[in-house]
Amino acid sequence: MNMCEAIRHTLQLKMAEDDRICLLGEDVGKMGGVFRVSVGLQDAYSQDRVVDTPLSETALVGAAIGMAVYGLRPVIEIQFMDFIYPAADQIINELAKLRFRSGGQFSAPVVIRSPYGGGIRGGLYHSQSCETVFLHVPGIKVVVPSTPADAKGLLTSALEDSDPVLYLEPKRLYRLFRQPVPLGPFRIPLGKATVLRPGSDVTMITYGAMARVGLEAADLAEGAGLDCEVIDLRTLNPWDESMVLEAVARTRRAAVIHEAPEHCGFGAEISARITEELFATLQAPVLRIAGYDTPYPYALEKLYYPGAQRVFQNVARAFGPSAPP
């Protein structure tokens, strides 16, 4: 399957298994979503469980919170992550805080699916990576798959979680490649990273579409005499600090790669934790390779987000044989 098919397959399986799960969003029913992820689900499960909603993200999230309190397990689609800001008040001040403000009497098992990131020439209103906004909010998990199999395993765990999950789908990867995906039950625990490539010289920490970029950059770095490890976080909140710190303690060099702007991006938090825990061990400062601190461009898209060549050049300059000690 490709990632789009794996997500649809997972939704179909879980909706058949649990009649509390329903899908809501703009054009998710008859049209199957703007990226056709939910094609056929309304025909399979009726308009009562796959609901085309009005054009209001804040009303969509607010309705989902109420449904969750009454025992349903709504899955909502924000058509593009760029459109999530009108719903930020409902997500940050209501959804994420419901368990805390009720003293554990209520929970909100809502999954918010949203295509995010660039790579499809969507310009500044359809290409943003806004994950850091929600990583600052206690009470909501944030998940980003990088492969079709991970998309199924992580979405299954998100749909079974008793608290809200923001499930971000790198739209660039929807149909980029295919791989075997388990047809039966398959779960990846939230909060567990994975090593995509072992290495001894540099630890690259990344997620989403940048995971493939990290692997390509590691191949280039091998030719320059650098053995790069690549870790895919998969879950950003909570993130797998123990795996990352163990890896960096071994390689003593770290690079964090993400598509979102560098300023106050998630790479800053990862860099801070590594530096706090491993300062005396590091052989060089933690390197951040990220999108530029500008609105997302249309014509210069491929220059904006980190590509394999830019990642390789930065890593080689910082950690290569000719780098300062």
C-alpha positions in Angstrom: 0.0 0.0 0.0 0.9 3.6 -0.2 0.3 5.9 2.8 -3.0 7.1 1.6 -4.3 3.5 1.2 -2.8 2.5 4.5 -4.7 5.2 6.3 -8.0 4.4 4.6 -7.5 0.7 5.3 -6.9 1.4 9.0 -10.0 3.6 9.2 -12.1 1.0 7.5 -10.9 -1.8 9.8 -11.3 0.2 13.0 -14.8 1.5 12.0 -15.9 -2.1 11.3 -14.5 -3.2 14.7 -15.9 -0.2 16.8 -19.2 1.4 15.9 -18.3 4.4 18.2 -15.8 5.6 15.6 -17.1 8.2 13.2 -15.4 10.4 10.7 -16.2 14.1 10.3 -14.7 16.8 8.1 -15.1 19.0 5.1 -15.7 16.9 2.0 -14.7 13.6 3.7 -17.9 11.8 2.8 -19.2 12.0 -0.8 -15.9 13.3 -2.2 -13.7 11.2 0.0 -11.6 14.1 1.2 -9.4 16.5 -0.8 -6.7 13.9 -1.0 -9.2 11.0 -1.4 -8.1 9.3 1.8 -11.7 8.5 2.9 -13.0 7.4 -0.5 -15.7 4.8 -0.1 -16.1 5.0 3.6 -19.4 6.9 3.5 -20.9 4.2 1.2 -19.6 1.5 3.6 -20.7 3.1 6.8 -23.5 5.6 6.0 -23.8 9.4 6.3 -24.4 9.1 10.0 -20.8 7.8 10.6 -19.0 9.6 7.8 -20.2 13.2 7.9 -19.6 16.1 5.6 -19.4 19.1 7.8 -19.8 22.9 7.3 -16.8 24.9 6.5 -15.9 25.7 10.1 -12.9 24.1 11.8 -13.8 25.5 15.2 -17.3 24.1 15.0 -15.9 20.8 13.8 -13.6 20.4 16.8 -16.2 21.7 19.2 -18.7 19.1 18.0 -16.1 16.3 18.2 -15.4 17.2 21.9 -19.1 17.0 22.7 -19.4 13.6 20.9 -16.4 12.3 22.7 -17.8 13.3 26.1 -21.0 11.3 25.2 -19.1 8.2 24.5 -18.3 8.4 20.8 -14.8 8.3 19.3 -14.7 10.9 16.6 -12.0 11.2 14.0 -12.0 14.6 12.4 -10.1 15.8 9.3 -8.7 19.3 9.1 -8.4 19.6 5.3 -4.9 21.2 5.5 -3.0 21.9 8.7 -2.8 25.5 7.6 -6.5 25.7 8.3 -6.2 24.5 11.9 -5.7 27.9 13.5 -9.4 28.8 13.7 -9.8 25.7 15.8 -6.8 26.4 18.0 -9.0 27.7 20.9 -11.1 24.5 20.9 -8.1 22.3 20.7 -5.8 24.1 23.2 -8.3 25.4 25.7 -11.0 22.6 25.6 -9.9 19.4 24.0 -6.4 19.1 25.5 -7.6 20.2 29.0 -10.8 18.2 29.4 -9.3 15.4 31.4 -7.4 17.8 33.7 -10.2 20.3 34.2 -12.7 17.5 35.1 -10.4 15.8 37.5 -10.3 12.7 35.4 -14.1 12.4 35.2 -14.2 13.0 31.4 -11.8 12.2 28.6 -11.8 13.2 25.0 -10.7 10.4 22.7 -10.6 12.6 19.6 -8.2 11.9 16.7 -7.5 15.0 14.5 -6.1 14.0 11.2 -4.5 16.6 9.0 -2.3 16.7 5.9 0.7 18.8 6.6 4.0 20.0 5.1 5.0 20.9 1.6 6.2 19.1 -1.5 3.1 19.5 -3.6 3.5 23.1 -4.7 0.6 24.2 -2.5 2.1 27.6 -1.7 2.0 29.4 1.6 -1.6 28.5 2.6 -1.4 24.8 1.9 2.1 23.7 2.9 2.9 24.7 6.5 4.3 22.6 9.2 2.6 23.9 12.4 3.4 21.0 14.7 5.4 23.2 17.2 2.3 25.2 18.1 0.6 22.0 19.5 3.8 20.5 21.0 3.7 23.3 23.5 0.2 22.2 24.7 0.1 19.6 27.5 -2.7 17.0 27.1 -2.5 16.2 23.4 -0.3 13.7 21.7 1.3 14.5 18.3 2.1 11.7 15.8 3.7 11.9 12.4 4.2 8.7 10.3 6.8 8.4 7.6 5.9 5.1 6.0 2.6 3.3 5.0 3.2 0.6 7.6 3.9 3.1 10.3 0.8 5.0 9.2 -1.3 2.0 10.0 0.4 1.1 13.3 0.4 4.6 14.7 -3.2 5.4 13.6 -4.4 2.2 15.2 -2.8 3.2 18.5 -4.2 6.7 18.1 -7.7 5.4 17.5 -7.5 3.3 20.6 -6.1 6.0 22.8 -8.3 7.5 25.5 -6.9 11.1 25.0 -6.7 13.4 22.1 -4.2 12.7 19.3 -3.1 15.1 16.6 -2.2 12.8 13.7 -0.2 14.6 11.0 0.0 13.1 7.5 2.9 14.3 5.4 1.0 14.9 2.1 4.2 14.6 0.1 4.3 10.9 1.1 0.7 10.0 0.4 1.5 8.3 -2.9 5.2 8.6 -3.1 6.0 4.9 -2.5 4.5 1.6 -1.6 5.5 -1.1 0.9 3.9 -4.2 2.5 1.4 -3.3 5.3 0.1 -5.9 7.7 -3.6 -6.7 6.9 -4.4 -7.8 10.4 -4.2 -6.0 13.8 -1.0 -3.9 13.9 0.0 -1.3 16.5 3.0 0.9 17.1 3.0 2.3 20.6 2.8 6.0 20.7 6.0 7.6 22.1 8.4 5.0 20.6 10.9 6.0 17.9 12.7 3.7 15.5 16.2 3.5 14.1 16.0 3.6 10.3 19.7 3.2 9.9 22.4 2.5 12.4 25.6 4.5 12.5 28.6 5.4 14.6 29.6 8.9 13.8 26.5 11.2 13.8 22.9 10.7 15.0 20.3 12.3 12.7 17.0 12.9 14.5 14.0 13.5 12.2 10.3 12.6 11.5 7.7 12.7 8.7 8.8 13.4 5.2 12.3 14.4 6.4 12.9 10.7 7.5 13.5 9.8 3.8 15.6 12.9 3.4 17.7 11.9 6.3 18.3 8.4 4.8 19.3 9.9 1.4 21.6 12.4 3.2 23.2 9.5 5.2 23.9 7.7 1.9 25.7 10.8 0.6 27.6 11.2 3.9 28.9 7.6 3.7 30.8 8.6 0.6 32.4 11.4 2.6 33.5 9.1 5.3 30.7 9.7 7.8 28.6 6.9 9.2 25.3 8.5 10.0 22.5 7.0 12.2 19.0 8.0 11.3 16.2 8.0 14.0 12.6 8.5 13.1 10.8 9.9 16.1 7.3 8.9 14.8 5.7 10.5 17.9 6.6 14.1 18.8 4.7 14.3 22.0 5.7 12.3 23.9 9.0 11.9 22.1 11.4 9.0 22.7 14.1 10.9 24.7 15.7 7.8 26.0 16.4 6.4 22.5 17.7 9.7 21.3 20.0 10.3 24.3 21.3 6.8 24.2 22.2 7.1 20.5 23.8 10.6 20.9 25.8 9.4 23.9 27.3 6.8 21.6 28.0 8.9 18.5 28.6 12.2 20.4 27.3 14.2 17.5 23.7 15.1 16.6 21.7 16.8 13.9 18.0 17.5 14.0 16.2 17.8 10.7 12.7 19.1 10.3 10.7 21.0 7.6 9.1 23.6 9.9 11.0 27.0 10.4 14.1 26.7 12.5 13.2 29.5 14.9 11.4 27.9 17.9 11.0 24.7 16.0 10.9 21.3 17.6 14.6 20.9 16.9 15.3 23.6 19.5 13.6 21.4 22.2 15.5 18.3 21.1 18.8 20.2 21.0 18.2 21.7 24.5 17.5 18.2 26.0 20.6 16.7 24.4 22.7 19.6 25.5 21.3 19.5 29.1 22.0 15.8 29.4 25.1 15.2 27.3 27.0 18.5 27.3 30.2 17.0 28.6 30.0 14.1 26.0 29.3 16.1 22.9 32.2 16.6 20.4 30.3 19.5 18.6 27.2 21.6 19.1 23.9 20.0 18.1 23.1 20.9 14.5 19.7 22.1 13.4 18.7 21.8 9.7 15.2 23.1 9.0 13.0 25.2 6.9 13.8 28.9 6.6 12.2 31.5 8.8 9.9 32.9 6.0 6.4 32.2 4.8 6.3 29.0 2.7 7.2 29.9 -0.9 5.6 28.6 -4.0 8.2 29.0 -6.8 11.2 28.2 -4.5 9.6 25.3 -2.6 12.4 22.9 -3.2 14.9 25.4 -1.8 12.8 26.0 1.3 12.5 22.6 2.9 15.7 20.7 3.6 16.7 18.3 0.8 19.2 15.5 1.0 22.0 17.6 -0.5 21.5 20.5 2.0 21.4 18.1 4.9 24.5 16.3 3.7 26.4 19.6 3.2 25.6 20.9 6.6 26.4 17.6 8.3 29.7 17.3 6.4 30.7 20.9 7.2 29.9 20.4 10.9 31.1 16.9 11.5 33.3 15.8 8.6 37.0 15.1 8.8 37.9 18.7 7.9 35.5 20.2 10.6 37.1 22.1 13.4 37.7 19.9 16.5 
